[in-house]
Amino acid sequence: MKIFKFGGASVKDAESIKNVVRVLQHEGFENTLIVISAMGKMTNAFEEIIHSYHTKKDDLSQKIEFVRTYHFNIIDNLFTNNKATIILEIEQFFGQLSGFLIKNKIKDYNFIYDQIIGFGELLSTKIVSIYLNEIGIVNSWIDVRNYIKTDDNYRDAYVNWESTLQNISTLNPNNLYITQGFLGRTPQGNTTSLGREGSDYSAAIFAYCLNADSLTIWKDVDGVLNADPRFFNNAQLLQQISYGEAIEMAFYGASVIHPKTLKPLENKNIPLFVRSFFDLESKGTIVGKGHHLLPEIPCFILKQQQILVSIAALDFSFMVEYNLSDIFKILHNYKLKVNLIQNSALSFSVCIEDKFNNFQQFLSEINQKYKVTYSENVSLYTVRHANEEAVNTIEEKGEILLKQATKGTVQLVLK
């Protein structure tokens, strides 16, 4: 089978969905499973619903109506026949959402988040599936939660590979399937998510379990670039990247490929293609065995909204193994992602991101044991295959708070 993954930008409106059809007609869609994200910025819109519900704001109904109107406008522009039937199917999802909002008694934010956030994927895939069937591209819509099974680590769930493999292996490899990214389900039947931008990972899970020939991620860029063109001028296309190099880039925060996506593919030597859904003649980027990096040029990775924390013992004693172990345990307890570490005899510096909004709680606890200073909203730049010119380019962007260099890789924290 082939696995295709389309992100939110590729299904953001009726014309975009018609472009997906153009891609399928160009590439062929037999023996294919397609993973689709929420439409446009709908994940953000559902996060606003979650926030309003959790904080008991009065604008909850307005935010739900915004999402409903968005999808109904797409239906109105996409379909010519049977609109009432299609709307009825879509309304069932809004009914399920309303039912959860009314019946839920659990106050844990992460649990609430995962029960609501996936409706974006369910809505988008249902609309695309119905449209494809209407124009003669026969497909089966499947609920990914019936196939990918996870633990209950809400918002960053771990996959139960044994159950997941058993479930996915029941799919008929001769069919065309449409399913969701990002989601799973616990043994208790609760929805989980695999982490933000986890749709790529979902596609890789299906590729692994189905022994797919390839996975193609369709994007609005030419492929994997050596830098994000929103922040760097003259970004260049990388024609080929090895699995190892791609994993390194993802580890440092490259946003084109989700960090968890690559390992399942490497384990079975399944090539990953990153291609443009606009320019179908372009080969894009291939990630697989072969060249480490082609062309061999510096690669720039930017992570914004970081927090640089410096930690020292209250009695000015050395920062030894016990201290470091204690600090990492506290960081782990508050789900603070560590992106850079540097230590000296008397202090330990760490650049972290606070995606679960736990930093203030972390600070309250760590201040009881250590002297702590920190700078919020800093930027972490990583240069892979660095040369002097590339590093100089970054150093000109702001005040350097921390710089660290290893063989071929330079990281700088700037304010």
ZAMARGU-4260 file (C-alpha; in steps of 0.2 Angstrom, whole numbers, plus 5000, padded with zeros to 4 digits):
<rodrens>
0) 5000/5000/5000 | 5004/5018/4999 | 5001/5030/5013 | 4997/5048/5009 | 4995/5062/5023
5) 4987/5079/5020 | 4988/5092/5032 | 4976/5106/5037 | 4982/5118/5023 | 4978/5105/5010
10) 4959/5104/5015 | 4956/5122/5022 | 4942/5126/5009 | 4932/5118/4995 | 4945/5123/4982
15) 4959/5114/4992 | 4949/5098/4993 | 4947/5098/4975 | 4965/5100/4973 | 4967/5084/4984
20) 4957/5076/4970 | 4969/5082/4957 | 4983/5075/4967 | 4975/5058/4969 | 4971/5058/4950
25) 4989/5062/4946 | 4997/5050/4958 | 4984/5035/4958 | 4974/5030/4973 | 4973/5011/4972
30) 4979/5002/4987 | 4980/5018/4997 | 4977/5024/5014 | 4975/5043/5017 | 4977/5052/5033
35) 4970/5069/5034 | 4971/5083/5048 | 4958/5095/5054 | 4954/5108/5041 | 4964/5125/5040
40) 4966/5132/5058 | 4952/5121/5065 | 4963/5113/5078 | 4966/5131/5085 | 4947/5134/5085
45) 4944/5118/5095 | 4958/5123/5107 | 4948/5139/5110 | 4932/5129/5113 | 4942/5118/5126
50) 4948/5134/5134 | 4931/5142/5135 | 4923/5125/5142 | 4937/5122/5155 | 4936/5140/5161
55) 4917/5141/5160 | 4917/5156/5149 | 4901/5163/5142 | 4907/5162/5124 | 4907/5143/5122
60) 4892/5142/5111 | 4899/5156/5100 | 4915/5147/5097 | 4906/5130/5093 | 4895/5140/5081
65) 4910/5147/5072 | 4917/5129/5069 | 4900/5123/5063 | 4898/5138/5051 | 4916/5135/5044
70) 4912/5117/5040 | 4895/5121/5033 | 4902/5134/5022 | 4914/5121/5014 | 4900/5109/5012
75) 4890/5122/5003 | 4904/5127/4991 | 4909/5109/4988 | 4893/5099/4986 | 4879/5101/4973
80) 4868/5087/4978 | 4862/5079/4994 | 4867/5093/5005 | 4854/5090/5019 | 4860/5071/5020
85) 4878/5077/5022 | 4874/5090/5035 | 4865/5077/5045 | 4880/5066/5045 | 4891/5081/5051
90) 4878/5086/5064 | 4880/5069/5072 | 4898/5074/5077 | 4892/5091/5084 | 4879/5081/5094
95) 4893/5070/5101 | 4903/5085/5106 | 4888/5093/5115 | 4884/5077/5124 | 4902/5076/5131
100) 4901/5094/5136 | 4885/5091/5146 | 4889/5074/5153 | 4908/5076/5157 | 4912/5077/5176
105) 4931/5075/5175 | 4940/5092/5177 | 4957/5086/5171 | 4962/5098/5157 | 4972/5086/5147
110) 4958/5073/5148 | 4946/5086/5142 | 4958/5092/5128 | 4959/5075/5120 | 4940/5071/5121
115) 4937/5088/5111 | 4952/5091/5100 | 4949/5076/5088 | 4932/5082/5082 | 4942/5093/5069
120) 4949/5077/5061 | 4933/5068/5062 | 4924/5082/5053 | 4937/5085/5039 | 4939/5066/5035
125) 4920/5064/5034 | 4918/5078/5022 | 4932/5073/5011 | 4927/5055/5011 | 4909/5059/5006
130) 4915/5071/4992 | 4927/5058/4985 | 4913/5045/4985 | 4901/5057/4976 | 4913/5061/4962
135) 4917/5042/4959 | 4932/5039/4970 | 4926/5025/4980 | 4933/5025/4998 | 4930/5018/5015
140) 4930/5031/5030 | 4937/5023/5045 | 4938/5029/5063 | 4957/5029/5068 | 4953/5027/5086
145) 4947/5009/5082 | 4964/5005/5076 | 4977/5015/5085 | 4977/5010/5104 | 4986/5020/5117
150) 4989/5022/5135 | 4980/5036/5145 | 4994/5049/5144 | 4982/5062/5137 | 4989/5075/5125
155) 5005/5064/5122 | 4999/5046/5122 | 5010/5031/5119 | 5005/5018/5106 | 5001/5000/5111
160) 5010/4993/5096 | 5004/4975/5098 | 4986/4980/5099 | 4988/4993/5085 | 4997/4981/5073
165) 4983/4968/5076 | 4970/4980/5072 | 4977/4988/5057 | 4982/4971/5049 | 4964/4968/5047
170) 4962/4982/5033 | 4960/4976/5015 | 4976/4982/5006 | 4966/4983/4990 | 4955/4997/4996
175) 4956/5016/4997 | 4954/5022/5015 | 4951/5039/5023 | 4956/5041/5041 | 4961/5054/5054
180) 4978/5058/5060 | 4983/5063/5078 | 4971/5052/5088 | 4970/5035/5097 | 4960/5027/5110
185) 4963/5020/5127 | 4957/5002/5133 | 4943/5011/5143 | 4937/5019/5127 | 4943/5037/5129
190) 4950/5047/5115 | 4969/5051/5116 | 4980/5062/5105 | 4998/5058/5100 | 5005/5076/5102
195) 5002/5092/5092 | 5006/5089/5074 | 5005/5070/5077 | 4996/5066/5060 | 5013/5063/5052
200) 5016/5050/5066 | 4999/5042/5063 | 5003/5040/5045 | 5020/5032/5049 | 5011/5020/5061
205) 4999/5014/5047 | 5014/5013/5035 | 5023/5002/5048 | 5009/4991/5052 | 5004/4989/5033
210) 5022/4986/5027 | 5018/5001/5015 | 5029/5004/5000 | 5030/5022/5004 | 5023/5037/5015
215) 5021/5054/5006 | 5017/5069/5016 | 5009/5082/5005 | 5013/5100/5010 | 5012/5118/5003
220) 5031/5119/5002 | 5042/5110/4989 | 5049/5098/5001 | 5061/5099/5016 | 5070/5115/5016
225) 5086/5119/5025 | 5077/5133/5034 | 5059/5139/5037 | 5056/5152/5024 | 5045/5162/5036
230) 5061/5167/5046 | 5076/5164/5034 | 5079/5171/5017 | 5085/5160/5002 | 5079/5143/5010
235) 5085/5129/4999 | 5077/5112/4995 | 5085/5097/5002 | 5083/5083/4989 | 5088/5069/5000
240) 5090/5066/5019 | 5096/5050/5028 | 5084/5043/5041 | 5098/5048/5054 | 5100/5066/5049
245) 5081/5068/5048 | 5079/5061/5066 | 5093/5073/5071 | 5084/5088/5063 | 5067/5083/5070
250) 5075/5081/5088 | 5081/5099/5087 | 5064/5105/5081 | 5063/5105/5062 | 5044/5107/5060
255) 5042/5099/5043 | 5043/5081/5050 | 5036/5076/5066 | 5049/5069/5078 | 5040/5052/5081
260) 5037/5049/5063 | 5054/5043/5057 | 5058/5028/5068 | 5044/5017/5062 | 5049/5020/5044
265) 5067/5017/5047 | 5063/5001/5056 | 5056/4994/5040 | 5066/5004/5027 | 5050/5013/5021
270) 5054/5029/5011 | 5046/5045/5016 | 5043/5058/5002 | 5039/5076/5007 | 5031/5084/4991
275) 5021/5099/4986 | 5003/5097/4983 | 5004/5112/4971 | 5019/5106/4960 | 5015/5088/4956
280) 5030/5086/4944 | 5042/5091/4958 | 5050/5076/4966 | 5052/5085/4983 | 5062/5077/4996
285) 5066/5059/5000 | 5070/5053/5017 | 5078/5036/5017 | 5094/5026/5016 | 5108/5034/5006
290) 5115/5051/5006 | 5117/5059/5023 | 5112/5076/5016 | 5110/5082/4998 | 5115/5095/4995
295) 5127/5096/5010 | 5123/5114/5016 | 5120/5122/5033 | 5102/5118/5040 | 5094/5131/5052
300) 5081/5126/5065 | 5071/5139/5075 | 5061/5136/5091 | 5053/5151/5098 | 5044/5155/5115
305) 5057/5145/5124 | 5062/5148/5143 | 5081/5149/5148 | 5083/5144/5166 | 5099/5145/5176
310) 5099/5134/5192 | 5112/5135/5206 | 5113/5127/5223 | 5108/5139/5238 | 5124/5136/5247
315) 5135/5139/5231 | 5141/5121/5231 | 5145/5111/5216 | 5131/5105/5204 | 5134/5087/5205
320) 5125/5071/5199 | 5113/5071/5213 | 5107/5089/5209 | 5106/5086/5191 | 5095/5070/5194
325) 5084/5080/5206 | 5082/5094/5193 | 5078/5082/5179 | 5065/5073/5189 | 5056/5089/5193
330) 5056/5094/5175 | 5049/5078/5170 | 5035/5079/5183 | 5029/5095/5175 | 5031/5089/5157
335) 5044/5103/5153 | 5053/5098/5136 | 5071/5101/5137 | 5079/5107/5121 | 5097/5112/5127
340) 5107/5109/5143 | 5124/5117/5149 | 5132/5115/5166 | 5147/5122/5175 | 5154/5119/5192
345) 5141/5130/5201 | 5126/5131/5189 | 5115/5122/5177 | 5107/5130/5162 | 5092/5122/5153
350) 5082/5129/5138 | 5064/5122/5139 | 5047/5124/5132 | 5031/5124/5142 | 5018/5117/5130
355) 5007/5111/5145 | 5008/5128/5154 | 5016/5121/5170 | 5031/5132/5171 | 5025/5142/5186
360) 5021/5127/5196 | 5039/5120/5192 | 5046/5137/5197 | 5037/5136/5214 | 5044/5119/5218
365) 5062/5122/5211 | 5064/5138/5221 | 5062/5129/5237 | 5078/5120/5234 | 5089/5130/5222
370) 5093/5148/5217 | 5084/5151/5200 | 5085/5164/5187 | 5076/5164/5170 | 5072/5173/5154
375) 5056/5170/5145 | 5051/5171/5127 | 5069/5168/5120 | 5073/5159/5104 | 5083/5144/5101
380) 5093/5142/5085 | 5101/5126/5080 | 5113/5126/5065 | 5117/5108/5058 | 5132/5106/5047
385) 5137/5123/5053 | 5151/5134/5046 | 5157/5151/5051 | 5146/5161/5039 | 5130/5152/5045
390) 5134/5155/5063 | 5138/5173/5060 | 5121/5175/5052 | 5112/5169/5068 | 5123/5179/5080
395) 5117/5195/5071 | 5099/5191/5075 | 5099/5196/5094 | 5108/5196/5111 | 5117/5179/5114
400) 5112/5172/5131 | 5120/5155/5128 | 5130/5147/5114 | 5135/5129/5113 | 5145/5120/5099
405) 5147/5101/5096 | 5154/5093/5080 | 5145/5100/5066 | 5131/5108/5077 | 5130/5125/5085
410) 5115/5130/5096 | 5112/5148/5102 | 5099/5155/5113 | 5095/5173/5108 | 5084/5187/5116
</rodrens>
